Structure formats: structure tokens, C-alpha cells
């Protein structure tokens, strides 16, 4: 690069004029470059030392390339090269080799700025990807926590609502025996009801302990598999002990029932019986039918009771039954019967592609 003549006061002022716009180079990189080149053209035309101004020009070019986009960097490269060639040709002090050397430095600065820009964009993209992955993991963790809370709420509701309902019904029967005719108290019947309450309490305590062990992870295998269709007779027996009339029919022939389907069926029947006894009283008649049809297990639970006083408060039972059916891809409808007084629950639980699902 030609040396040019030494700087005087005018040259120093032109150097300052080239440098001052660079203060705003980050906000307006292209405008600053244009302003800088306008002063630089006059500086080089007056043949001041060319090397002294190159760092300022290099910084302006580097900033433009760093700010992007790629097309603008290419256009600026071409424009600067044309300007450099024109200035040096007009100055009369340029040779072909020196012009080529100057152009090479300019291109090197632009390539360096473009490389820095690409690296910054890559780092930003990787940071965004990591942040999205972190958000995805946090959202997935929050979703799993919500699902686990919902599952715990369903399990505890099914367990405690069933046991508390039976205890309440049998307590009412015992109180009725005492209040009807204290002088002719049927001690055997009263003792039977009290023994039934104690047995229900023991069963509820055992099931609650097993559930809490599973939730805490304390030797979950000791609690055994969740109850399935084999546990339906016990549910019917408990309801009969409370005074209800239960007709149970189970026809699930044609192959084994997946454990998750059996567990869901057990909990749905349990909640339906609990609702029937609580809503219609201990003398309600309930018909429970379980049968296999078209690749699904169908549950029908129908009672003939009417709502007893104070027995129709809304709760979480129906919502829990629907969620259990939906969790394994099934459906559930619960509504008053159309053909007779009472309430009916109908569920369809698919038997296929359920082995990999989580037990409800």
C-alpha cells in the first residue's frame, strides 16, 4: 500500500472526521460506513498516508459484515472495491499490485466480520435450542406432576369414598336399631353392624397403607397388583353387607383382560356402587354387568333408587370415572335411566393396545 504524504492539520482533521461516525456504528452500521467512506475518499484523494487510516476503515467494514445480512456484506464488498480502485486510479499513485494488495485486506476484513456473524448466530441458535429444550423438560415435568396428582386424587377418592360411605350406611343402620325400640334391642343385629364397620375400617386402613407405600416408593411390590375383575365379587359383597341388593354378572371370556383394563373396571364399579348406596340409601337394588364385546370390555351399572334426602350433593366421583375410562382410551356415560327410576353408568374399555398404558 502506498505510503502517501505525511499528515498535517488538514489530514488530522480528516482522520478525526473518519473516526467520529464510528461511535454509532452498532446502531447504524451501513450509514456510518457511508459517512466514513465519504471522508475517507477525500483523505485518500489528497494523498495523505494511506496506512494510517486503514484501521478505522477496517473497523467500519467489520461492523457492517458483523451486523449482516449476508447479501448486504457482498454488496458492500463490491462497492468498496470499486471505490478503492477509482480513488487510487484518480490519485495517479497506484499500481496494479498495490491495488490488489489493498483489495485483499478489505476482503479479509469483510470475511472476518462475516465469520464472526455466523458464529454469533450459531451460538444464539444453540442457546435458543437449549432454552427450548429446558422449557420442554420443565413443561413435561409439570405435566407429569399434574397427572400424578390427578391419579393420586382419584385413587384416594375411590378408596376413601367407598369405605366412608359403607361406614356411614352401617352406622345409620346401627343407630336405627338402637333408636327404634331400646327395650327390645336386637343385640345380634347391632353387633353384626358394628363388626361390619370395624371390618370396613380395617380394610380401608390396609388399602390406604398399600396406596401410600406405592406413592412413597416403599417396596411397591409388596402391595401386589391392582385389583381387577376378580375383585368385583368383594365389592358386591361389601355393598350387600351395607343393605343393598346387588346382582353381579361377569362374562369376560375369550382371553385374558389386560391388567390396566381390569383395574379401571374395578374402580369404576366401585365408584358406581358407592354412588348408588350414598345417593339412594342402603336398600337400593343395583345390577352390575361386565361382558366382552367387539374388542372392548363393557360395564353396565344400573340402580333403581331415587335420590335420598341429602344424598345428591355433587362430588368428584363421576369425573374420576370418566377420567379413568379416558386414560386407557375408553368412554363412559353416566346419567339417569330413561326406562325406569334410578341411575345408570355405561363404560366401554378397549382391550387392544393397552398393555403399554399406565395402570390407572
C-alpha positions, -999 to +999 in steps of 0.1 A: +000+000+000+015+034-009+026+055+020+014+089+008+024+123+023+027+129+060-002+142+080-007+179+085-036+197+103-060+191+075-051+154+074-056+151+111-090+167+109-099+143+081-087+114+103-110+126+131-138+130+106-134+094+096-133+081+132-162+101+148-190+084+129-178+050+143-192+059+177-227+050+163-215+020+142-235-006+162-268+012+157-264+023+121-235+002+106-243+009+070-249+047+075-217+050+095-198+032+067-211+055+040-202+086+061-168+072+069-161+065+032-172+099+022-145+115+043-120+087+035-124+093-002-113+130+003-085+119+026-070+094+001-076+118-029-054+143-011-028+115-009-023+115+028-006+085+043-029+056+034-018+031+060-028+054+090-065+054+080-068+017+073-076+005+109-106+029+110-119+017+077-113-019+087-134-014+119-163+002+099-162-027+073-160-053+101-191-038+118-211-039+086-203-075+080-209-084+116-244-068+116-254-087+084-272-098+064-250-118+041-263-101+009-255-067+022-220-077+030-215-090-005-228-057-020-207-036+003-176-056-006-182-049-043-189-013-037-158-007-016-136-025-040-149-003-069-144+028-048-108+019-038-099+012-074-114+045-086-097+066-058-063+051-065-066+054-102-075+091-099-047+097-075-022+087-100-001+069-074-015+034-077+000+004-093-017-029-101+000-049-074-007-023-047-044-021-057-046-059-055-030-058-020-054-032-007-084-051-021-071-083-004-070-066+030-105-052+026-119-086+016-101-102+046-118-078+070-152-085+055-147-122+056-136-120+092-168-100+101-190-125+083-173-153+101-179-136+135-216-130+125-221-167+115-205-178+148-227-154+168-259-167+150-248-203+156-242-196+193-276-178+196-294-207+178-278-232+201-287-212+231-323-210+219-323-247+213-311-253+248-336-229+263-364-246+243-353-280+255-352-267+291-387-253+287-399-286+272-384-305+300-400-282+326-434-284+309-431-322+307-422-324+344-451-301+353-475-322+331-463-354+348-467-338+382-502-327+374-511-362+360-496-378+392-516-355+414-548-364+395-540-401+397-534-398+435-566-378+439-586-405+420-571-434+440-577-417+473-612-407+464-622-442+452-607-458+483-619-434+510-653-426+494-662-462+491-652-471+527-666-440+543-699-445+525-702-481+538-693-470+573-719-442+572-746-465+560-739-492+585-736-466+613-771-453+603-784-489+605-769-494+639-783-460+651-817-470+638-816-503+657-808-485+689-834-458+685-863-479+672-871-498+704-844-497+731-864-521+752-863-548+725-829-542+711-817-568+686-782-571+701-771-597+675-780-574+646-764-544+663-732-564+669-732-575+633-734-539+621-707-528+644-684-557+634-691-547+598-680-512+605-648-524+622-641-547+592-646-519+567-622-497+587-595-524+588-599-529+550-597-492+543-567-489+566-549-517+548-557-503+513-547-468+523-514-481+537-507-500+505-515-470+484-492-447+504-464-473+501-467-472+463-468-434+463-437-432+485-419-460+466-415-481+498-414-517+484-443-512+460-442-549+450-454-558+485-488-543+478-494-567+449-511-559+416-541-535+415-575-553+419-592-563+387-623-582+377-615-608+404-622-581+430-657-574+418-674-600+440-658-584+470-672-551+460-707-566+456-704-583+489-695-551+507-725-533+492-747-562+502-734-561+537-745-524+538-780-534+529-780-531+491-792-557+467-765-564+441-768-586+411-734-592+396-728-608+362-693-611+348-687-626+313-652-617+302-645-649+283-624-650+251-590-643+265-573-625+294-582-589+303-552-566+304-544-555+340-549-518+333-584-526+319-593-548+349-581-521+373-601-494+356-632-516+356-628-524+393-625-487+402-655-477+380-677-504+395-665-494+430-674-458+425-707-466+409-717-488+438-706-462+463-727-435+445-757-458+444-756-465+481-749-429+491-775-414+468-804-439+471-798-454+505-788-489+517-819-507+503-811-498+467-810-526+441-781-525+417-774-546+387-738-549+376-730-565+342-695-569+328-691-585+294-667-586+264-679-573+231-662-561+199-627-558+213-638-539+244-650-546+279-684-531+285-696-522+320-732-515+329-741-505+365-778-495+370-797-489+402-834-484+408-831-459+436-843-423+439-822-396+455-823-398+492-825-366+513-790-350+514-777-377+491-775-358+459-746-335+465-722-333+435-687-347+440-657-359+421-669-395+415-683-391+381-654-370+369-630-396+382-648-424+365-647-406+332-610-398+336-602-435+343-620-446+312-604-419+291-569-427+304-570-461+286-588-448+255-623-457+267-656-439+271-681-436+300-716-423+301-734-417+335-770-403+335-804-410+350-821-441+335-847-434+308-867-467+312-871-467+349-862-447+381-826-447+390-791-440+376-770-459+350-733-460+343-721-474+310-684-477+301-665-491+271-629-500+278-608-511+248-589-543+253-563-537+225-531-516+227-535-511+264-506-532+277-482-503+275-505-478+292-500-469+328-522-486+354-550-461+365 
